[in-house]
Amino acid sequence: MRHGRAGYRLGRTTAHRTSTLRNLAAGLFEHGQIVTTIPKAKAVRPMVEKIITAAKKGDLASRRRVIAKLGGDRLGFDWLYLAKGASDAEKEHVQKLKDQASAFFEVPDGSKVERNRYGELRKAPKIVKHIFDNIAPRFADRPGGYTRIVKLGRKRIGDGTELCVLQFVGAEDGAEIGGRPSQRRRIGDNRTSFYAKLKKEGAKA
């Protein structure tokens, strides 16, 4: 019996599960939305909600609490980095990611991201500062429910796990949610168009 075992285990040890949830939360705070499996989205959602609620207070104790939940004040937005000889395809890719994230919050300037000669991240915006400055003020008047889960209607290649999008609310007109219509909807649309065609031909006769 599963008595006294609340929460999602995700088939991982405690350390592995904690690391996974922290990485998912950091990715959500960087991009505004992430594509993941439904169990992972449901597992990380309470963690993200608590971090934003604490960040809305804005005091030092809340900042330390957020740092503890994320496992440290890590550097973020490394995807904004563009090398000097970057191709047009690389610039277009970074701009696309920036446009998607800007629908949820203000994206830091890409010039703040620097790498050393070995490609290691040397300088970048801090995730915790970004949460307190750009994300928490956006939900100042909202008592909770900062995120939503949208099923994509497609499955992951390999194990067939159903995928979903975990994103911040308030950007319904922002980044587009990609997905394929269900087989039932496709059959229904074809049947409707077929009967409409028969009805039109019958009216002409």
C-alpha positions as CSV (number, residue, x, y, z in Angstrom):
1,M,0.0,0.0,0.0
2,R,1.1,3.5,-0.8
3,H,0.5,5.0,2.6
4,G,2.3,8.2,3.5
5,R,4.0,8.7,0.1
6,A,2.6,11.9,-1.2
7,G,3.8,13.5,-4.4
8,Y,5.3,12.1,-7.6
9,R,8.3,9.8,-7.4
10,L,9.1,9.9,-11.1
11,G,11.0,6.6,-10.8
12,R,14.0,8.4,-9.4
13,T,16.0,8.6,-6.2
14,T,15.5,11.6,-3.9
15,A,18.6,13.4,-5.1
16,H,17.9,12.6,-8.8
17,R,14.3,13.8,-8.5
18,T,15.3,17.0,-6.7
19,S,17.8,17.8,-9.4
20,T,15.3,17.1,-12.1
21,L,12.7,19.4,-10.6
22,R,15.2,22.2,-10.1
23,N,16.3,22.0,-13.7
24,L,12.7,22.0,-15.0
25,A,11.9,25.0,-12.8
26,A,15.0,26.9,-14.0
27,G,14.1,26.1,-17.6
28,L,10.5,27.5,-17.1
29,F,11.9,30.7,-15.5
30,E,14.2,31.2,-18.4
31,H,11.9,30.4,-21.3
32,G,8.4,31.0,-20.0
33,Q,7.2,27.6,-21.1
34,I,8.7,24.1,-21.4
35,V,7.7,20.9,-23.1
36,T,7.8,17.9,-20.8
37,T,5.7,14.9,-19.7
38,I,2.5,15.3,-17.7
39,P,3.8,13.7,-14.5
40,K,6.9,15.9,-14.5
41,A,4.8,19.0,-15.2
42,K,2.5,18.1,-12.3
43,A,5.4,17.4,-10.0
44,V,7.3,20.7,-10.7
45,R,4.2,22.9,-10.8
46,P,3.8,23.3,-6.9
47,M,7.5,24.1,-6.6
48,V,7.2,26.9,-9.2
49,E,4.1,28.3,-7.5
50,K,5.8,28.4,-4.1
51,I,8.9,30.1,-5.5
52,I,6.8,32.9,-7.2
53,T,4.7,33.3,-4.0
54,A,7.9,33.8,-1.9
55,A,9.4,36.1,-4.5
56,K,6.3,38.4,-4.4
57,K,7.3,39.3,-0.8
58,G,10.6,40.6,-2.0
59,D,12.5,40.5,1.4
60,L,15.8,38.9,2.1
61,A,14.3,35.9,3.8
62,S,12.2,35.1,0.7
63,R,15.3,35.5,-1.5
64,R,17.2,33.0,0.6
65,R,14.2,30.7,0.5
66,V,14.1,30.8,-3.3
67,I,17.8,30.2,-3.6
68,A,17.5,27.1,-1.3
69,K,14.6,25.7,-3.4
70,L,16.6,26.2,-6.7
71,G,19.7,24.7,-5.1
72,G,21.7,27.9,-5.5
73,D,21.6,31.1,-7.5
74,R,22.6,29.8,-10.9
75,L,23.4,31.6,-14.1
76,G,20.8,31.6,-16.8
77,F,19.9,32.7,-20.3
78,D,23.0,31.1,-21.8
79,W,21.0,30.6,-25.0
80,L,21.1,34.3,-25.6
81,Y,24.8,34.1,-26.4
82,L,25.9,34.8,-30.0
83,A,29.5,34.4,-31.1
84,K,31.1,37.1,-33.2
85,G,30.9,35.0,-36.4
86,A,27.4,33.7,-35.8
87,S,25.5,32.6,-38.9
88,D,22.1,33.9,-39.9
89,A,20.5,30.6,-38.9
90,E,21.9,30.9,-35.4
91,K,20.8,34.5,-35.1
92,E,17.3,33.6,-36.3
93,H,17.1,30.7,-33.8
94,V,18.1,32.9,-30.8
95,Q,15.6,35.6,-32.0
96,K,12.8,33.1,-32.2
97,L,13.5,31.9,-28.6
98,K,13.7,35.5,-27.4
99,D,10.3,36.3,-29.1
100,Q,8.7,33.3,-27.4
101,A,10.0,34.2,-23.9
102,S,9.2,37.9,-24.3
103,A,5.5,37.0,-24.3
104,F,5.8,36.0,-20.7
105,F,8.4,38.4,-19.2
106,E,11.1,40.9,-20.1
107,V,14.1,39.0,-21.5
108,P,17.6,40.3,-20.4
109,D,19.9,41.8,-23.0
110,G,22.0,39.2,-24.8
111,S,25.1,41.4,-24.4
112,K,25.1,40.4,-20.7
113,V,25.9,36.8,-21.6
114,E,29.7,36.1,-22.1
115,R,31.8,33.0,-22.5
116,N,35.5,32.5,-22.1
117,R,37.9,31.2,-24.8
118,Y,36.9,27.6,-23.9
119,G,33.2,28.2,-24.4
120,E,32.4,28.1,-20.7
121,L,29.8,30.5,-19.3
122,R,31.7,33.4,-17.7
123,K,29.0,36.0,-17.2
124,A,25.2,35.8,-17.4
125,P,22.0,37.1,-15.6
126,K,21.1,35.4,-12.4
127,I,17.9,33.4,-12.3
128,V,16.9,34.5,-8.8
129,K,17.3,38.2,-9.7
130,H,15.3,37.6,-12.8
131,I,12.5,35.9,-10.8
132,F,12.3,38.9,-8.3
133,D,12.6,41.6,-10.9
134,N,10.7,40.3,-13.9
135,I,8.4,37.4,-13.0
136,A,7.1,38.1,-9.5
137,P,5.9,41.7,-10.2
138,R,3.8,40.4,-13.1
139,F,1.8,38.3,-10.7
140,A,1.6,40.9,-7.9
141,D,-2.2,41.0,-8.0
142,R,-2.8,37.3,-8.6
143,P,-3.3,35.2,-5.5
144,G,-2.1,32.0,-7.1
145,G,-2.4,29.8,-10.2
146,Y,0.6,31.2,-12.0
147,T,1.1,28.3,-14.4
148,R,-1.0,26.1,-16.6
149,I,-0.6,22.7,-18.3
150,V,-1.7,22.3,-21.9
151,K,-1.7,18.8,-23.4
152,L,-0.2,18.7,-26.9
153,G,-2.0,15.6,-28.1
154,R,1.2,13.9,-29.2
155,K,3.6,11.4,-27.6
156,R,7.3,11.2,-27.1
157,I,9.2,9.1,-29.5
158,G,10.7,6.1,-27.8
159,D,8.5,5.3,-24.8
160,G,5.2,6.9,-26.1
161,T,4.7,9.2,-23.1
162,E,2.2,11.9,-23.6
163,L,3.7,15.4,-23.8
164,C,2.4,18.7,-22.6
165,V,3.4,22.4,-22.3
166,L,3.9,24.0,-18.9
167,Q,3.8,27.7,-19.2
168,F,3.0,30.9,-17.2
169,V,-0.5,32.3,-17.5
170,G,-1.3,35.8,-18.8
171,A,0.2,35.3,-22.3
172,E,-2.7,33.6,-24.1
173,D,-1.9,35.7,-27.2
174,G,1.8,35.0,-26.9
175,A,3.9,32.0,-27.8
176,E,1.9,29.5,-29.9
177,I,1.2,26.1,-28.5
178,G,2.0,23.5,-31.2
179,G,0.1,20.3,-31.5
180,R,-1.7,18.0,-33.8
181,P,-5.5,17.6,-33.9
182,S,-6.8,14.3,-32.5
183,Q,-7.8,11.5,-34.9
184,R,-11.4,11.7,-33.7
185,R,-11.5,15.5,-34.6
186,R,-10.0,14.8,-38.0
187,I,-12.5,12.1,-38.8
188,G,-15.4,14.4,-37.6
189,D,-14.2,17.2,-39.8
190,N,-13.9,15.0,-42.9
191,R,-17.4,13.6,-42.3
192,T,-18.9,17.1,-41.9
193,S,-17.3,18.3,-45.1
194,F,-18.4,15.2,-47.0
195,Y,-22.0,15.6,-45.9
196,A,-21.9,19.3,-46.8
197,K,-20.7,18.4,-50.2
198,L,-23.5,15.8,-50.7
199,K,-26.0,18.4,-49.6
200,K,-24.7,21.0,-52.0
201,E,-24.8,18.5,-54.9
202,G,-28.3,17.4,-54.0
203,A,-29.5,21.1,-54.0
204,K,-28.1,21.6,-57.5
205,A,-29.9,18.5,-58.8
